[in-house]
């Protein structure tokens, strides 16, 4: 399974967003049982149109994605997953995908 997260930083906060993502968020996520790895991508405009989201993170999940999502909520509530003020909460989408 793959947890695919689309997101964008707040305007003018790309550097802070990427530093937080690399140094804080990915380690927080990899500490969750079942989260094996993370691969990040940056969107590029197509046909002159800006992308809906700036970044994509692909977390490889070993096991039950619902259990991982539940643990993310628990850790977010108790502070073990720390969010940055650089992330735009209105520009974020979380999806779960399975391999074919």
C-alpha positions in Angstrom: 0.0 0.0 0.0 1.0 3.6 -0.5 0.0 6.6 1.4 0.2 9.5 -1.1 0.1 13.0 0.3 -0.3 16.0 -1.9 0.6 19.3 -0.3 1.8 22.9 -0.8 3.6 25.4 1.4 2.3 28.7 2.3 3.3 31.5 -0.1 7.0 32.4 0.3 7.7 29.5 2.8 9.2 26.8 0.5 12.5 26.6 2.2 11.1 26.4 5.7 8.5 23.8 4.4 11.2 21.6 2.8 13.5 21.8 5.8 10.7 20.8 8.1 9.6 18.0 5.8 13.1 16.5 5.5 14.4 17.0 9.0 11.2 16.6 11.1 8.2 15.2 9.3 9.8 12.3 7.4 11.5 11.0 10.6 8.2 11.4 12.5 6.4 9.4 9.9 9.1 6.7 9.6 8.8 6.1 13.4 5.2 4.8 12.8 5.1 1.0 12.6 4.3 -0.1 9.1 5.7 3.0 7.4 8.7 1.7 5.5 10.0 4.6 3.4 9.2 8.0 1.9 9.9 9.4 -1.6 9.1 13.0 -2.4 8.4 14.7 -5.7 7.9 18.3 -6.8 5.2 19.1 -9.4 6.0 20.8 -12.7 3.6 23.0 -14.7 2.1 21.4 -17.8 0.9 23.4 -20.7 1.6 26.6 -18.8 -0.9 25.6 -16.1 0.4 25.6 -12.5 -0.1 22.3 -10.6 -2.9 21.9 -8.0 -0.3 20.9 -5.4 3.4 21.7 -5.2 4.7 18.5 -3.7 3.8 14.8 -3.4 5.1 12.4 -0.7 4.8 8.7 -1.3 5.0 6.6 1.9 5.4 2.9 1.4 3.1 1.1 3.9 3.8 -2.4 5.0 0.5 -3.7 6.3 -2.8 -2.0 7.1 -3.1 1.5 5.8 -6.1 2.2 8.1 -4.0 1.3 11.1 -1.3 3.7 9.9 -3.8 6.5 9.4 -5.2 5.9 12.9 -1.7 6.1 14.4 -1.0 9.3 12.5 -4.1 10.9 14.1 -3.0 9.7 17.6 0.5 11.0 17.1 -0.7 14.3 15.7 -2.9 14.7 18.8 -0.2 13.9 21.3 2.5 15.9 19.6 4.7 13.1 18.3 3.9 14.3 14.8 4.7 18.0 14.6 3.3 20.2 11.9 5.0 23.2 10.5 3.3 26.6 10.1 4.9 26.6 6.6 2.4 24.0 5.4 -0.9 25.3 3.9 -3.6 23.1 5.5 -6.0 24.2 2.7 -3.6 22.8 0.1 -3.3 19.2 1.3 -4.8 15.9 0.2 -4.2 12.4 1.7 -4.9 9.3 -0.4 -4.3 5.6 -0.1 -3.2 3.5 -3.1 -2.6 -0.2 -3.7 -0.1 -1.8 -6.1 -1.5 -3.7 -9.0 
